[in-house]
């Protein structure tokens, strides 16, 4: 018997992207930015959570997602590639700044 989807998700490494948003492209409502980010990342991974925060007065999208468990460097590569793809999608509706990718390890977020 196969395990539940929750059982499968628990063994997957967790990553987080932090993408600064410096402006909206004309004709796009603010909510389109997060919607686009979640939709793009969701095409490859299970998005666990998402929120908008202010970091130094600049809006920042924070998305937490799971990557299929393979081997450490491959998981990191998948996370970086997917974060870059998500950024490309967001850039159709907004102007972006820095992008950071973090991995959850022993209860802490560390850059990959």
N, C-alpha and C positions, 0 to 999 in steps of 0.2 A: 504494500500500500504506500502511495506517495505521501510525503509530509505535506502539511498545510503550507500555504504561501507564506504565512508568518514564519514558520520554521525555516524556509528557504531564505527569507529576507534577513533573519538574524545572523546568518553566517557570512553575509556580504559586507565588504568594507564600506565605510561611510566617508563621504567627501563633502566639501563645502566650497562653493564659489562665492567670491565677493567681487561684484562688478560695480564700479562707480558710474553714475549717470550724470553727465554734465549738461544735458539739455534734451529737449524733444524735437524731433523733426516735424516740420509743418504738417498739419492735418491729422496728427496722432494724439489721442487723449492719453493722459498720464497712465491710466490702467493698462493701456496696450503694452507698456514696457514689461511689466511683470507677467502679463498673460503670454507675451511672446517668449520670454525667457523660460517659463514653466513648460510651455508647449514644446519648444525646441529641445530642451533637456529631457523631457518626458518621452521623446521619440527613441531614446537610447537607454534610459535608466529610470528606475523608480525614484521619483522626487518625494522625499520624506517631508520636507517643510520648506517654506519660503516666506521671506519677510523683507520689508523695506526699512532701512535704518538710515540715520544721518551719521556720517563719519566725517568729523571736522567741518560740519555744515554742508557737506555734499551728499546727495542721495546715493545710497548703495544698496544694490540687490544682493541678498544673501539667500542662496538656495542650497539645501542639503539633499544629497542623493546617494544612492547605492550603486556600486559597480559589481558586476559578476566576479566572484572569487576565482582567480587564476593563480598568478604569481605576483609578488609585490611590485616589481618594476612595470609589469604589464598592466596591472590595475592602475598604477599612477599614470601611465601613458594614456590609458582609456579616459581617465578623469580629466587630464589636461586637454586631450583632443576634443572631448565632449564640451568642456568649458569654452574652448575656442569656437566651436560650432555654435554654441549658445550665444556667445558674444556677437558673432557674425549675424545671427538672426536679429538680435536686439538692435544692432546698428542700422537696420532698415527702418526702425521707428524712433530711435534716440541716438544721441551722441554719447559715446562712452569714454571713460577714463581707464584707470588701471584695473586689471583683472588678477585676482589671486585665487589659487586653488590650494585647499588645505585637506589633510587626511586626519581622521580621528584615530588616535593611537594612545592606548592606555589612559583614556579619559581626557586627552588634550588634543587640540587642533594644531597640527604642525604643517608647515608649507611643504609642497611637493615640487 
